[in-house]
Amino acid sequence: MTSEVSTTISTAGSAQLTLRRLILYVLLFALVVIAAVGLSGLLERLFSTGAALASTDVAGVARSLAFTLIAGPLAALLWWVVWKRLDDGAERSSVGWGLYLSAVYAVSLIAAVTAFLGMAASFIGRADTQWFSPLSNGLVWAGIFVWHRWMWRHPVKRPVSLEDVPAVIGSVFGLVVGAVAAITALGGLLDVAIRGYVSLTPGGEGWWQSVLRALVWAIGGSIVWWWHWHRGGGRKLDTTLVDVALIGVGIFAAGITALGGAGVVVFVLLRMAFDRGEPMSDLLAPLGSAIAAAAIGALVWRYHRVSGAHRSVATRRASQLVTSGVALAAAASGVGVVINASLAIAVSPLAGSGTRTLLLGGISSLIVGGPVWWHTWRPTRQPQTADTIPPGRRVYLIAFFGISAVVALIALLVIGYRLFEFLLGEVTGGSLLDRIRAPLGLLVAAGFVAAYHFALWRREHPLLAAASPARARIIDQVTLVTAADPEPLSKAITSATGAHVSVWKRVDAGGTTHQAGVVPASEPELVERVVAALAGVAAERVLLVIGPADGQVPRIEVIPFEATRLS
């Protein structure tokens, strides 16, 4: 009973401490943001001295003064309290401290970079530029960014966890801004080269002005990405968050951009050859932006594919599966559109250019997505044994089967609705086939994808079941006490017994297994001895103590026990 009461009190105290930290950091974040808004407003009015805005906007001045003179001192006071508390190691290791710095780091970086780049771009071709607001915002948020980056890199009080967040935030933001702006700049330049426009706007603004403005954003975003990814060491971090960012932005988003741009390029070329129902200038309108999207997307995609090749095996496999999934989605959508357009032509052989355009769009999507999927997935070289089946492949098959099955079910419901509407209602105009051709094309494409992936899953399931039969867990919990590196030992114990491992670090060995005159065992040898010591042990919990050394090798002691409660 005493043990249960102590556990309850400890849990309640931990929950209160977590809630206190949450409230403290949320309040500090809000005060910092409010003070930044107020200070930027005051700086804007300082820079625009003599303008009408500075003398007539009484409400704005009052708001800026209130935000600065009230929220500012409160934020400074609260920060001082937090900073003094960080002398405690528990405060530095709390998730709240890392999340607070991550949130302010992201907001300040985005706000400062956006303000400065917007101000720089606004000077191109515009004589009446209002630079007061972006300059004041940029200066204030840049100061907050430098302040919080200093705290993040502080040698003593920096967060213990989430050390990879700044690199991920900066690299992803810079990459997105730089890539989108580069597509805009290159697309505008190519559009002028293809269509020969001298002016892109009704006001007579030169085409080079919009291109240069986009180029400013592209250069700024690229610098932010380079500074975080290379200079900040983001590409050297081997963490799950970095892998997710690399795959999500560098592979998934870039792949969609590249395939989408390439599909539009093929579509325009097909229309130029088979569907010239519009003026040539209108047909060529999307070509410049499409070429730019395909080129920049492919460049980003290729870079991250090469960068991912030097990372873990799981990351490389995930990159390949994501690439295959993007290409398959493009090819399957193309199949559905082709079926839709073919049925429209079958219903009305004299269909106009709209149906022909739809058919060419489906063909272009199939032309682009099909070869990429075939090259990445390699359907003719599927694994034949359990050893050659990657772990993530099963998740990929199940995910695509589930998504395509849901899409097929929705399409089937739409077909049923249209069918009963046609039979029961008094709807005129259009045949039944014309009403159901769009969901029917979607049903066929999604059904084919679902059937294909389900067939692969059925074929590989017996191989995995025969190769790796379910192993009963013989030990539930292993408490490992060691002075050596616990990572390889924990993995070996979990693999051999299926147990959860918790590690206690020895302090009596000085952080190492060395003894005077004793040569410690090598890591593979120690792992092998630990696994051998646990062989045949069956217990709810096991205490595994390694060291101090006995002779030439560390002594290993296995103590099975069961948890008991005192009543």
Secondary structure, DSSP 8 states (H G I E B T S, - for coil): -HHHHHHHHHHHHHHHHHHHHHHHHHHHHHHHHHHHHHHHHHHHHHHTTTSHHHHH-HHHHHHHHHIIIIIHHHHHHHHHHHHHHTTSHHHHTSHHHHHHHHHHHHHHHHHHHHHHHHHHHHTTT-SS---HHHHHHHHHHHHHHHHHHHHHT-TTTS-SS-TTHHHHHHHHHHHHHHHHHHHHHHHHHHHHHHH--SBSSTT--BHHHHHHHHHHHHHHHHHHHHIIIIIT-GGG---HHHHHHIIIIIIIIHHHHHHHHHHHHHHHHHHHHH---S-HHHHTTTHHHHHHHHHHHHHHHHHHHHHHTTS-HHHHHHHHHHHHHHHHHHHHHHHHHHHHHHHHHHH-TT--HHHHHHHHHHHHHHHHHHHHHHHHH-TTS---SGGGS-HHHHHHHHHHHHHHHHHHHHHHHHHHHHHHHHHHS---SS-HHHHHHHHHHHHHHHHHHHHHHHHHHHHHHHHHHHHS-----SEEEEEEEESS-HHHHHHHHHHHH--EEEEEE-STTTTS--BTTB----HHHHHHHHHHHHTT--EEEEEEEEEEEETTEEEEEEEEE------
